[in-house]
Amino acid sequence: MATLTYVYADRTVVLGPLAVKKEPFAYDLCAEHAEHLTPPRGWEVIRLAPEWEAAQPSDEDLAALADSIRERARRAVHDVPPAPLPSARRGHLRVVPGGAA
C-alpha cells in the first residue's frame, strides 16, 4: 500500500505511494504497517499520502508480468547445459557406444 524510504543523511523516514521500481533503502508496506509505523528515535516521518488506497491492476502491470515470464523462459532455454557425449568419462566408468558387453 505504501513505500517507506530512509533518508539517512537527514534522519528522515518518507512514507509515500507505492514505488514503481525497486530502489535501495525503500521498502513496500501493507496498510496496517504503514499506519502504525514508528520511526527510529530522533527521526522525523514525512507522510506523503495520509490515506492509503489499494492499487488497481493496470494493463501495464499485465504487460510487465508477461514480459518477465518471456524473459525467464528465454534465459531458461539458453541456460540448459549441453548433454554429455556418449563416450564421456564418468569417474572410473566409461560408456561404450554400440552396447558392447
C-alpha positions in Angstrom: 0.0 0.0 0.0 2.9 2.4 0.7 6.7 2.6 0.2 8.9 3.5 3.1 12.2 5.2 2.2 15.0 6.0 4.7 17.0 9.2 4.1 19.9 8.6 6.4 21.6 11.9 5.9 18.5 13.8 7.1 17.4 11.2 9.7 14.1 11.1 7.9 11.6 8.4 7.0 9.5 9.1 4.0 6.2 7.2 3.6 4.5 7.7 0.3 2.6 5.9 -2.5 3.9 2.6 -3.8 7.1 3.0 -5.8 7.0 2.0 -9.5 10.5 0.5 -9.4 12.8 -1.0 -6.8 15.1 1.5 -5.1 17.8 1.0 -2.4 16.7 1.7 1.1 13.0 1.6 0.0 10.5 -1.0 1.4 6.9 -1.7 0.5 4.5 -1.9 3.4 0.9 -3.1 3.8 -1.7 -0.6 5.0 -1.6 -1.7 8.6 2.2 -1.4 8.9 2.2 2.0 7.1 -0.3 3.4 9.5 1.4 2.1 12.6 4.9 3.0 11.6 7.2 4.1 14.4 10.5 5.7 13.2 13.8 5.3 15.0 14.2 7.6 18.0 15.2 11.1 16.9 14.0 10.7 13.3 11.3 12.6 11.5 8.5 11.0 9.5 7.1 12.6 6.3 3.8 11.1 5.2 3.1 11.9 1.5 -0.2 10.1 1.3 -2.3 10.2 4.5 -5.0 7.8 3.3 -3.9 4.5 1.6 -5.8 3.3 -1.3 -5.5 -0.2 -2.8 -3.6 -0.1 -6.1 -5.7 -1.4 -9.0 -4.0 -3.6 -11.6 -3.4 -1.9 -14.9 -2.6 -3.0 -18.5 1.0 -2.0 -17.8 1.1 -4.5 -14.9 -0.1 -7.3 -17.1 2.3 -6.4 -19.9 5.2 -6.3 -17.3 4.3 -9.7 -16.0 4.1 -11.2 -19.5 7.5 -9.7 -20.4 9.0 -11.1 -17.2 7.7 -14.6 -17.9 9.0 -14.4 -21.5 12.4 -13.2 -20.3 12.7 -16.0 -17.8 11.7 -18.6 -20.4 14.3 -17.2 -22.8 17.0 -17.4 -20.2 16.0 -21.0 -19.2 16.4 -22.2 -22.8 19.9 -20.7 -23.0 20.9 -21.9 -19.5 20.4 -25.6 -20.3 23.8 -27.3 -20.1 24.7 -29.5 -23.1 24.1 -33.2 -22.8 27.3 -35.2 -22.2 28.8 -37.1 -25.2 28.2 -40.8 -25.2 31.9 -41.6 -24.7 32.4 -39.1 -21.9 34.2 -40.5 -18.8 32.3 -40.5 -15.5 34.5 -41.3 -12.6 36.2 -44.7 -13.3 33.5 -45.9 -15.7 33.2 -45.2 -19.4 30.1 -45.5 -21.7 30.9 -47.6 -24.7 28.8 -46.9 -27.8 27.2 -49.9 -29.5 26.2 -51.8 -26.4 29.3 -54.0 -26.2 29.4 -56.2 -23.1 
